[in-house]
Amino acid sequence: MQDELFELQMQLSYQEDTIAQLNDVVTRQQQDIQRLTEAFAQLKKQFEELVESETKEAPPPHY
């Protein structure tokens, strides 16, 4: 009985460590997703501004 209890405690310890590692990975991935989302939004804004400035500066088609 004592050995079984020790074995269960060891398994629980390993599971807690694995869960902590997985949590770290998920947290880093969420931070990466947030940074990528912000970078994408900035690039989209820059692209839209570029397109807008190009259409304002382009001469009419009859020139």
C-alpha positions in Angstrom: 0.0 0.0 0.0 2.8 2.4 0.9 4.5 1.7 -2.5 1.3 2.4 -4.4 0.8 5.7 -2.6 4.3 6.7 -3.4 3.8 5.7 -7.0 0.6 7.8 -7.2 2.4 10.8 -5.6 5.2 10.5 -8.2 2.7 10.4 -11.1 0.9 13.4 -9.7 4.2 15.3 -9.4 5.1 14.5 -13.0 1.6 15.5 -14.2 1.8 18.8 -12.3 5.2 19.5 -13.9 3.8 18.6 -17.4 0.8 20.9 -16.9 3.1 23.8 -15.8 5.2 23.3 -18.9 2.1 23.2 -21.1 0.8 26.3 -19.5 4.1 28.1 -20.2 3.9 27.1 -23.9 0.2 28.2 -24.2 1.1 31.5 -22.5 4.0 32.2 -24.9 1.8 31.2 -27.9 -0.9 33.6 -26.8 1.7 36.4 -26.5 3.0 35.5 -30.0 -0.5 35.6 -31.4 -1.2 39.0 -29.8 2.1 40.4 -31.2 1.3 39.0 -34.7 -2.2 40.4 -34.6 -0.9 43.8 -33.7 1.7 43.6 -36.4 -0.9 42.5 -39.0 -3.2 45.4 -38.0 -0.3 47.9 -38.4 0.7 46.4 -41.8 -3.0 46.5 -42.9 -3.2 50.2 -41.9 0.0 51.0 -43.7 -1.2 49.2 -46.8 -4.6 51.0 -46.8 -2.8 54.4 -46.4 -0.5 53.5 -49.3 -3.4 52.5 -51.5 -5.3 55.7 -50.5 -2.3 57.9 -51.3 -1.7 56.2 -54.7 -5.3 56.7 -55.7 -5.2 60.4 -54.8 -2.0 61.0 -56.7 -2.8 59.1 -59.8 -3.8 61.2 -62.8 -7.1 60.8 -64.4 -7.3 58.0 -67.0 -7.6 60.5 -69.9 -4.1 62.0 -69.4 
